[in-house]
Amino acid sequence: MNMIPLALEGAWKVLAAGLVLGAGLPIIYAFAVKGLAMAQGAGAIIGEQTKKPFGKIIWWACLLVILLAVSYGISFIVATGIGKVVTFDHVIPWFVDKKK
């Protein structure tokens, strides 16, 4: 009787991870491109040519999130390959030995 709630709980975690990592980063990239277009003066309305400096802030913020996600993914892959674990005990990801 407990199998269905356990299966749904596991499916929910997989769905959430897929949305965040699978579709989340491309959506953030789309916002970054839109922010850069706004900063250059491109608008959604035809003929609108006003530059919006807030677009560069959006672009930098989205780009930072994407770069942090990619760097975390690469560090996680490298750490597990050399027998270590990635922790966030410090501000940046940190490698520690696996506990047995």
C-alpha contacts under 8 A as a table, 3 or more apart, distances in Angstrom:
res1	aa1	res2	aa2	distance
1	M	4	I	6.75
2	N	5	P	5.78
2	N	6	L	6.33
3	M	6	L	5.14
3	M	7	A	6.00
4	I	7	A	5.07
4	I	8	L	6.12
5	P	8	L	5.09
5	P	9	E	6.01
6	L	9	E	5.06
6	L	10	G	6.21
7	A	10	G	5.15
7	A	11	A	6.06
8	L	11	A	4.95
8	L	12	W	6.02
9	E	12	W	5.17
9	E	13	K	6.47
10	G	13	K	5.22
10	G	14	V	6.36
11	A	14	V	5.12
11	A	15	L	6.07
12	W	15	L	5.06
12	W	16	A	6.10
13	K	16	A	5.15
13	K	17	A	6.16
14	V	17	A	5.19
14	V	18	G	6.06
15	L	18	G	5.07
15	L	19	L	6.17
16	A	19	L	5.17
16	A	20	V	6.17
17	A	20	V	5.17
17	A	21	L	5.88
17	A	22	G	7.55
18	G	21	L	5.36
18	G	22	G	4.87
18	G	23	A	6.98
19	L	22	G	5.29
19	L	23	A	5.02
19	L	24	G	5.79
20	V	23	A	5.96
20	V	24	G	4.38
20	V	25	L	7.00
21	L	24	G	5.44
21	L	25	L	6.08
22	G	25	L	6.79
22	G	26	P	7.66
23	A	26	P	5.62
23	A	27	I	6.30
24	G	27	I	5.20
24	G	28	I	6.28
25	L	28	I	5.03
25	L	29	Y	6.13
25	L	66	I	6.49
26	P	29	Y	4.87
26	P	30	A	6.17
27	I	30	A	4.99
27	I	31	F	6.38
28	I	31	F	5.05
28	I	32	A	6.24
28	I	62	C	5.91
28	I	66	I	7.35
29	Y	32	A	4.91
29	Y	33	V	6.29
29	Y	62	C	6.70
29	Y	63	L	7.21
29	Y	66	I	7.34
30	A	33	V	5.15
30	A	34	K	6.19
31	F	34	K	4.98
31	F	35	G	6.03
31	F	58	I	7.56
31	F	59	W	7.35
31	F	62	C	7.01
32	A	35	G	5.04
32	A	36	L	6.21
32	A	58	I	6.33
32	A	59	W	4.34
32	A	60	W	7.44
32	A	61	A	7.92
32	A	62	C	5.33
32	A	63	L	6.46
33	V	36	L	5.12
33	V	37	A	6.17
33	V	59	W	6.86
34	K	37	A	5.02
34	K	38	M	6.19
34	K	55	G	7.68
34	K	59	W	7.79
35	G	38	M	5.05
35	G	39	A	6.23
35	G	54	F	7.73
35	G	55	G	4.10
35	G	56	K	6.04
35	G	57	I	7.65
35	G	58	I	5.33
35	G	59	W	4.98
36	L	39	A	5.01
36	L	40	Q	6.30
36	L	55	G	5.64
36	L	56	K	5.75
36	L	58	I	7.71
36	L	59	W	5.55
37	A	40	Q	5.12
37	A	41	G	6.33
37	A	42	A	5.22
37	A	43	G	7.42
37	A	55	G	7.32
38	M	41	G	5.15
38	M	42	A	5.25
38	M	43	G	6.13
38	M	51	K	6.33
38	M	52	K	5.66
38	M	53	P	7.74
38	M	54	F	7.95
38	M	55	G	5.08
38	M	56	K	7.79
39	A	42	A	7.51
39	A	51	K	5.33
39	A	52	K	4.84
39	A	53	P	5.25
39	A	54	F	6.85
39	A	55	G	4.51
39	A	56	K	5.46
40	Q	51	K	5.64
40	Q	52	K	7.39
41	G	48	E	7.60
41	G	49	Q	4.91
41	G	50	T	5.01
41	G	51	K	3.93
41	G	52	K	6.55
42	A	48	E	6.90
42	A	49	Q	5.84
42	A	50	T	7.43
42	A	51	K	7.38
43	G	46	I	7.01
43	G	47	G	7.78
43	G	48	E	5.46
43	G	49	Q	6.53
43	G	50	T	7.70
44	A	48	E	7.46
45	I	48	E	5.56
52	K	55	G	5.71
52	K	56	K	7.95
53	P	56	K	5.66
53	P	57	I	7.21
54	F	57	I	5.17
54	F	58	I	6.47
55	G	58	I	5.07
55	G	59	W	6.11
56	K	59	W	4.84
56	K	60	W	6.08
57	I	60	W	5.23
57	I	61	A	6.10
58	I	61	A	5.21
58	I	62	C	6.10
59	W	62	C	5.35
59	W	63	L	6.01
60	W	63	L	5.06
60	W	64	L	6.02
61	A	64	L	5.15
61	A	65	V	6.37
62	C	65	V	5.16
62	C	66	I	6.28
63	L	66	I	5.12
63	L	67	L	6.12
64	L	67	L	5.14
64	L	68	L	6.07
65	V	68	L	5.17
65	V	69	A	6.19
66	I	69	A	5.17
66	I	70	V	6.20
67	L	70	V	5.14
67	L	71	S	6.01
68	L	71	S	5.11
68	L	72	Y	6.02
69	A	72	Y	5.15
69	A	73	G	6.17
70	V	73	G	5.08
70	V	74	I	6.22
71	S	74	I	5.17
71	S	75	S	6.03
72	Y	75	S	5.09
72	Y	76	F	6.00
72	Y	93	P	7.20
73	G	76	F	5.13
73	G	77	I	6.30
74	I	77	I	5.18
74	I	78	V	6.17
75	S	78	V	5.08
75	S	79	A	5.89
75	S	86	V	7.47
75	S	93	P	7.89
76	F	79	A	5.14
76	F	80	T	6.20
76	F	85	V	7.47
76	F	86	V	6.07
77	I	80	T	5.44
77	I	81	G	6.20
78	V	81	G	5.04
78	V	82	I	6.44
79	A	82	I	5.38
79	A	83	G	6.22
79	A	84	K	4.86
79	A	85	V	5.80
79	A	86	V	6.47
79	A	95	F	6.64
80	T	83	G	5.07
80	T	84	K	5.40
80	T	85	V	6.26
81	G	84	K	7.50
83	G	97	D	6.95
83	G	98	K	6.78
84	K	95	F	6.03
84	K	96	V	5.53
84	K	97	D	4.68
84	K	98	K	5.40
85	V	95	F	5.57
85	V	96	V	5.38
85	V	97	D	6.13
85	V	98	K	5.86
86	V	93	P	6.04
86	V	94	W	5.42
86	V	95	F	4.80
86	V	96	V	6.52
87	T	90	H	7.85
87	T	93	P	5.65
87	T	94	W	5.20
87	T	95	F	6.41
87	T	96	V	7.17
88	F	91	V	6.44
88	F	92	I	6.35
88	F	93	P	5.02
88	F	94	W	6.14
89	D	92	I	8.00
89	D	93	P	7.62
89	D	94	W	7.14
90	H	93	P	6.80
90	H	94	W	6.82
